[in-house]
Amino acid sequence: MRLLIKVLLPILVIAACVSIAYVAINNRPEPQTRPQFKSTTSIDATRVSRSDYQVTLQTQGTVAAARQGSLVPQVAGAISRVAPNFVVGGAFRAGDVLVEIDPRDFEIAVTLAEATFAQSRAALAEEQARADQAQADWKRLGRSGTPSELTLRKPQLAAARASLEGARAQVERARLDLDRSRITASYDGIIREKFVDLGQYVNRGTVLAEIYSTGSAEIRLPLNNQQLGFVDLNSSTDTPVILSASVAGAKHEWQATLTRTDGAIDPTNRQLFAIAEVTNPFPVASDQAPLRIGQFVQAAVTGKTLNDVFVIPRSALREDREVLIVDALNTLQTRAVEVIWKDADVAVINEGLTEGDVLSLTALGSVTNGTRVRATIDGEAPPSERPTASRSGDRQNSGQTTGQTTGENGAQSNGPGSEQTARLERLRQRVEAGESLPPPVVARFKARLEAGQPVPQWMRDYLANN
């Protein structure tokens, strides 16, 4: 009996466990399913429109003086006086005496030349009297015929007159040398370098100082081949240029004009240099920094105006020839465009876009056509497409979620003003008008239909007929 119990008891326990497991498996609760959502990428976008765009050419250059040269004497002598502003960086006005050479030798030369001139004038008067007397004697003697020039002392009279003219020229030259002993500048300027000082002897042609004009300054601005097509260098009116530079930690700007270009393209860099001129580079106003010679500046040259074009951020341009467009089904599509101008900030497009296209502004990596996105257009966030679970916890009740409505086409939308509903409505209007839908749109709706996703009835009919 005990042996029977030992054998049957384990068998009964195993049979009971199997029965319990069988009942539990056959009466297990159905697993609760959650709605599946297609993954989407959130992007920023904008709706493009045509406008006019003023091209601005960015370049740079170094400030140079419009006039510069060397201060040299035309006479020799020792420097007897220098002006207080005859120092490096000293400013002067046109006509200011900067250096004076000892004038005593030149004053003596003037006195001697004037004395010689007085003697020559007296000799001419004496010779003129002799000629008149010879003419009177010839008539008084009653001689017939014409007297010779020598008899009338005409050669002596001509020599006296030439001597007087020579003496007058010597006086003028002596006075000119005296004036040249006072060395002046021909224009307002600043002394860049000086090479002589008080008491030093200088010869004719010795360089006393290097000076430059402060009336205007010039900047040579290089323009590459692309930039040359967007600026009118042959215009009768001067092209505005804005110069900018950082001075003592603060940014300053100066107004300039493009006045001319170099005669030829630079063979070293294949660029043409345009000359911008700044009048009054040393303003008196305390809030405006002076434009220093040799200073490096950035230049913004006003170019041509491009009419009826699309202006987009440069970051939205992919490989400089295409953009990403958000279509009516909230998917990305690659669009080839023609770029006529671009810089570091914007790209200007004249072909490839249509008024009202939604342009993706978010930098994306490798994307394929048909990628679903949620586009925030011009700062307006898209309506949510994900259903909200009911408070009772029933996640299987589709089509009855809070804040959603079901249209007559069977597709869920987020209210009558949703962007998706508007796009579907535009497609429906094209179908009703007898127009053909783009092949990518047809392919996407066919894929939805095959995947069992909701497709409007009018679209089902269109797909069946086409």
SULLINJO-V889279 format. One record per residue. N is the residue number from 1. SS is DSSP state (H for helix, E for strand, L for the rest). NEAR is the number of other ideal C-beta (glycine too) atoms within 12 Angstrom. Layout:
N & SS & NEAR
N & SS & NEAR
This chain:
1 & L & 7
2 & H & 8
3 & H & 8
4 & H & 11
5 & H & 11
6 & H & 11
7 & H & 12
8 & H & 14
9 & H & 14
10 & H & 13
11 & H & 14
12 & H & 15
13 & H & 13
14 & H & 13
15 & H & 14
16 & H & 14
17 & H & 14
18 & H & 14
19 & H & 14
20 & H & 14
21 & H & 14
22 & H & 13
23 & H & 12
24 & H & 12
25 & H & 11
26 & H & 10
27 & L & 10
28 & L & 10
29 & L & 8
30 & L & 7
31 & L & 8
32 & L & 12
33 & L & 11
34 & L & 14
35 & L & 21
36 & L & 13
37 & L & 15
38 & L & 21
39 & L & 12
40 & L & 21
41 & E & 26
42 & E & 22
43 & E & 30
44 & E & 28
45 & E & 35
46 & E & 30
47 & E & 26
48 & L & 32
49 & L & 20
50 & E & 22
51 & E & 19
52 & E & 16
53 & E & 27
54 & E & 22
55 & E & 30
56 & E & 28
57 & E & 34
58 & E & 30
59 & E & 36
60 & E & 25
61 & E & 35
62 & E & 25
63 & E & 35
64 & E & 29
65 & E & 31
66 & L & 30
67 & L & 23
68 & E & 28
69 & E & 21
70 & E & 22
71 & E & 37
72 & E & 25
73 & L & 34
74 & L & 25
75 & L & 31
76 & L & 21
77 & E & 32
78 & E & 25
79 & E & 33
80 & E & 23
81 & E & 21
82 & E & 30
83 & L & 28
84 & L & 14
85 & L & 23
86 & L & 32
87 & L & 20
88 & L & 16
89 & L & 22
90 & L & 25
91 & E & 27
92 & E & 32
93 & L & 20
94 & L & 18
95 & L & 15
96 & L & 26
97 & E & 26
98 & E & 36
99 & E & 44
100 & E & 30
101 & E & 38
102 & L & 25
103 & L & 27
104 & H & 16
105 & H & 20
106 & H & 29
107 & H & 20
108 & H & 16
109 & H & 26
110 & H & 25
111 & H & 19
112 & H & 19
113 & H & 27
114 & H & 23
115 & H & 18
116 & H & 25
117 & H & 27
118 & H & 20
119 & H & 21
120 & H & 27
121 & H & 23
122 & H & 18
123 & H & 24
124 & H & 27
125 & H & 18
126 & H & 20
127 & H & 27
128 & H & 23
129 & H & 18
130 & H & 22
131 & H & 28
132 & H & 18
133 & H & 18
134 & H & 25
135 & H & 23
136 & H & 14
137 & H & 17
138 & H & 20
139 & H & 16
140 & H & 10
141 & L & 13
142 & L & 8
143 & L & 14
144 & L & 8
145 & L & 9
146 & L & 11
147 & L & 19
148 & L & 14
149 & L & 15
150 & L & 13
151 & L & 21
152 & L & 24
153 & L & 25
154 & H & 21
155 & H & 17
156 & H & 23
157 & H & 27
158 & H & 19
159 & H & 18
160 & H & 27
161 & H & 22
162 & H & 18
163 & H & 25
164 & H & 27
165 & H & 19
166 & H & 22
167 & H & 27
168 & H & 22
169 & H & 18
170 & H & 26
171 & H & 27
172 & H & 19
173 & H & 24
174 & H & 29
175 & H & 22
176 & H & 19
177 & H & 27
178 & H & 28
179 & H & 22
180 & H & 25
181 & L & 33
182 & E & 28
183 & E & 37
184 & E & 26
185 & L & 36
186 & L & 19
187 & L & 24
188 & L & 26
189 & E & 36
190 & E & 35
191 & E & 35
192 & E & 27
193 & E & 21
194 & E & 28
195 & L & 22
196 & L & 30
197 & L & 21
198 & L & 21
199 & L & 15
200 & L & 21
201 & E & 18
202 & E & 31
203 & L & 18
204 & L & 18
205 & L & 13
206 & L & 24
207 & E & 21
208 & E & 34
209 & E & 36
210 & E & 23
211 & E & 39
212 & E & 34
213 & E & 32
214 & L & 35
215 & L & 25
216 & E & 30
217 & E & 39
218 & E & 36
219 & E & 41
220 & E & 30
221 & E & 43
222 & E & 29
223 & E & 35
224 & L & 21
225 & H & 13
226 & H & 21
227 & H & 30
228 & H & 26
229 & L & 18
230 & L & 29
231 & L & 35
232 & L & 23
233 & L & 28
234 & L & 12
235 & L & 18
236 & L & 8
237 & L & 12
238 & L & 23
239 & E & 34
240 & E & 27
241 & E & 36
242 & E & 28
243 & E & 39
244 & E & 26
245 & E & 29
246 & E & 15
247 & E & 20
248 & L & 10
249 & L & 8
250 & E & 12
251 & E & 15
252 & E & 25
253 & E & 24
254 & E & 36
255 & E & 25
256 & E & 38
257 & E & 28
258 & E & 39
259 & E & 27
260 & E & 21
261 & E & 26
262 & L & 19
263 & L & 10
264 & L & 11
265 & L & 18
266 & E & 17
267 & L & 9
268 & L & 9
269 & L & 12
270 & L & 15
271 & E & 24
272 & E & 28
273 & E & 32
274 & E & 39
275 & E & 32
276 & E & 46
277 & E & 34
278 & E & 42
279 & E & 21
280 & L & 21
281 & L & 37
282 & L & 27
283 & L & 19
284 & L & 10
285 & L & 11
286 & L & 7
287 & L & 11
288 & L & 18
289 & L & 24
290 & L & 26
291 & L & 37
292 & L & 28
293 & L & 31
294 & L & 17
295 & L & 26
296 & E & 22
297 & E & 37
298 & E & 28
299 & E & 40
300 & E & 30
301 & E & 37
302 & E & 26
303 & E & 31
304 & E & 25
305 & E & 18
306 & E & 26
307 & E & 16
308 & E & 18
309 & E & 31
310 & E & 38
311 & E & 32
312 & E & 39
313 & E & 26
314 & H & 21
315 & H & 22
316 & H & 37
317 & L & 34
318 & E & 29
319 & L & 14
320 & L & 18
321 & L & 17
322 & E & 26
323 & E & 40
324 & E & 41
325 & E & 40
326 & E & 44
327 & L & 36
328 & L & 30
329 & L & 37
330 & L & 37
331 & E & 35
332 & E & 34
333 & E & 31
334 & E & 25
335 & E & 30
336 & E & 19
337 & L & 31
338 & E & 21
339 & E & 30
340 & E & 25
341 & E & 32
342 & E & 29
343 & L & 23
344 & L & 11
345 & L & 17
346 & E & 26
347 & E & 34
348 & E & 37
349 & E & 37
350 & E & 22
351 & E & 17
352 & L & 25
353 & L & 33
354 & L & 19
355 & L & 14
356 & L & 20
357 & L & 29
358 & E & 39
359 & E & 40
360 & E & 40
361 & L & 30
362 & L & 27
363 & L & 18
364 & L & 23
365 & L & 10
366 & L & 12
367 & L & 24
368 & L & 15
369 & L & 24
370 & L & 23
371 & L & 29
372 & E & 29
373 & E & 34
374 & E & 31
375 & E & 38
376 & E & 24
377 & E & 29
378 & L & 17
379 & L & 12
380 & E & 17
381 & L & 17
382 & L & 33
383 & L & 25
384 & L & 22
385 & L & 28
386 & L & 21
387 & L & 25
388 & L & 16
389 & L & 19
390 & L & 17
391 & L & 10
392 & L & 10
393 & L & 10
394 & L & 16
395 & L & 19
396 & L & 18
397 & L & 19
398 & L & 20
399 & L & 18
400 & L & 19
401 & L & 23
402 & L & 16
403 & L & 18
404 & L & 27
405 & E & 22
406 & E & 19
407 & L & 24
408 & L & 15
409 & L & 25
410 & L & 21
411 & L & 32
412 & E & 29
413 & E & 29
414 & L & 28
415 & L & 19
416 & L & 16
417 & L & 14
418 & L & 25
419 & H & 33
420 & H & 34
421 & H & 29
422 & H & 24
423 & H & 27
424 & H & 34
425 & H & 25
426 & H & 21
427 & H & 31
428 & H & 27
429 & H & 16
430 & H & 21
431 & H & 27
432 & H & 15
433 & L & 11
434 & L & 11
435 & L & 15
436 & L & 14
437 & L & 30
438 & L & 19
439 & H & 13
440 & H & 22
441 & H & 33
442 & H & 24
443 & H & 21
444 & H & 31
445 & H & 36
446 & H & 21
447 & H & 20
448 & H & 25
449 & H & 23
450 & H & 12
451 & L & 13
452 & L & 9
453 & L & 22
454 & L & 21
455 & L & 28
456 & L & 29
457 & H & 19
458 & H & 25
459 & H & 33
460 & H & 21
461 & H & 17
462 & H & 26
463 & H & 23
464 & H & 14
465 & H & 13
466 & L & 18
